[in-house]
Amino acid sequence: MSDNWSAMVMAFVALFLVGGIVSFLKQGLKKGAVLLTALAALATTAAVLWW
């Protein structure tokens, strides 16, 4: 396990948002999926930079 909890939390948030992207696409909410994609990319970037 990592000692850097902030990075682990951001990675979890990114994975949670990816699940939301899949859900939004199944419901046909493309604008919401695009927003979640941007947020997931930001969370992934934050996790990588914090690591």
C-alpha positions as CSV (number, residue, x, y, z in Angstrom):
1,M,0.0,0.0,0.0
2,S,1.0,3.5,-0.6
3,D,1.6,6.0,2.1
4,N,0.1,8.7,-0.1
5,W,-3.6,8.6,0.7
6,S,-4.5,11.6,-1.4
7,A,-3.3,9.8,-4.6
8,M,-5.2,6.7,-3.6
9,V,-8.4,8.7,-3.0
10,M,-8.1,10.5,-6.3
11,A,-7.6,7.2,-8.1
12,F,-10.7,5.8,-6.5
13,V,-12.6,9.0,-7.5
14,A,-11.4,8.5,-11.1
15,L,-12.6,4.9,-11.1
16,F,-16.0,5.9,-9.6
17,L,-16.4,8.6,-12.4
18,V,-15.6,6.0,-15.0
19,G,-18.5,3.9,-13.7
20,G,-20.6,7.0,-14.0
21,I,-19.5,7.5,-17.6
22,V,-20.6,3.9,-18.5
23,S,-24.0,4.5,-16.7
24,F,-24.6,7.8,-18.5
25,L,-23.8,6.4,-21.9
26,K,-26.2,3.5,-21.3
27,Q,-28.9,6.0,-20.5
28,G,-28.1,8.1,-23.5
29,L,-26.9,11.2,-21.6
30,K,-23.9,12.1,-23.8
31,K,-23.4,15.6,-22.4
32,G,-23.2,14.3,-18.9
33,A,-20.8,11.5,-20.0
34,V,-18.5,14.1,-21.6
35,L,-18.5,16.1,-18.4
36,L,-17.7,13.0,-16.3
37,T,-14.9,12.1,-18.8
38,A,-13.3,15.5,-18.2
39,L,-13.6,15.1,-14.5
40,A,-12.2,11.6,-14.6
41,A,-9.2,12.8,-16.6
42,L,-8.5,15.5,-14.0
43,A,-8.8,13.0,-11.1
44,T,-6.5,10.6,-12.9
45,T,-4.0,13.4,-13.6
46,A,-4.1,14.5,-9.9
47,A,-3.6,10.9,-8.7
48,V,-0.5,10.5,-11.0
49,L,1.0,13.8,-10.0
50,W,0.5,13.1,-6.3
51,W,2.0,9.7,-6.5
